[in-house]
């Protein structure tokens, strides 16, 4: 399941009720973040907890149609501010708006897995809000403890600075006979790419590119026109190309990376347009790690 909140049908098929308390709307100061085709979604800022990497928060999904049996869903979310993913720690569904009234007893399946956030979804809006609050806390802490006369934007956590010197080991995830790695695109969204040294360029599926444009992570000025490619079997294809302003893996950032827009069924590929820009790279098979230098 790629997206947790793409409609009530997915939610009812994949998720389960648990013991989360359902507050009366007067008990929570919900901040509205937007809406999709089915729900208007909110976050309660008073529930934000955690550190700069891992956060928890309460979110509310309120049905747009008064005819739906489930009028609202309240969830306690675990949110990863380093990788673009989240999971549901607890949830309740209600027959009245804004989590009011008793819980509905529905036969829902249980799930507590981490799901990666796709651009342009409610998940992304919620994660961005929660992690922006985390970033604001970090800046405030630096303002309190940093040397006087130095701008907050010039100060960085020691952990981030340390990743910029010496080799960096980034955990890989096995996927069939390949390895995937999380990559932060244009400082906005993290996607998992297959490490593929045989691919000439980074590849992103066309539907994801459309979502990146909608969310503002890409703009029309990033597109470079079409380019011809020769495949392994000798055949030629033409593909739309684009400029990815920045790609971050661990502490390594490569700017102005050429990418191709693949078909909707094509994989995310971390190809040579990124890899050849590094001083060196290798895969540690024993520890399932990508070593970057």
GINORUR-V853683 format. One record per run of one state. SS is the DSSP state (alpha for helix, beta for strand, coil for the rest). FROM is the first residue (numbers start at 0). TO is the last residue. If there is no record, write none. Layout:
ss->{SS | SS}
from->{FROM | FROM}
to->{TO | TO}
This chain:
ss->{coil | alpha | coil | alpha | coil | beta | coil | beta | coil | beta | coil | beta | coil | beta | coil | alpha | coil | beta | coil | beta | coil | alpha | coil | alpha | coil | alpha | coil | beta | coil | beta | coil | beta | coil | beta | coil | beta | alpha | coil | alpha | beta | coil | beta | coil | beta | coil | beta | coil | alpha | coil | beta | coil | beta | coil}
from->{0 | 7 | 14 | 24 | 27 | 29 | 35 | 38 | 50 | 53 | 63 | 71 | 80 | 84 | 94 | 96 | 99 | 102 | 103 | 114 | 116 | 121 | 145 | 151 | 154 | 157 | 162 | 167 | 171 | 172 | 175 | 177 | 185 | 188 | 195 | 201 | 205 | 215 | 219 | 222 | 230 | 235 | 249 | 251 | 262 | 268 | 270 | 271 | 275 | 280 | 284 | 288 | 292}
to->{6 | 13 | 23 | 26 | 28 | 34 | 37 | 49 | 52 | 62 | 70 | 79 | 83 | 93 | 95 | 98 | 101 | 102 | 113 | 115 | 120 | 144 | 150 | 153 | 156 | 161 | 166 | 170 | 171 | 174 | 176 | 184 | 187 | 194 | 200 | 204 | 214 | 218 | 221 | 229 | 234 | 248 | 250 | 261 | 267 | 269 | 270 | 274 | 279 | 283 | 287 | 291 | 292}
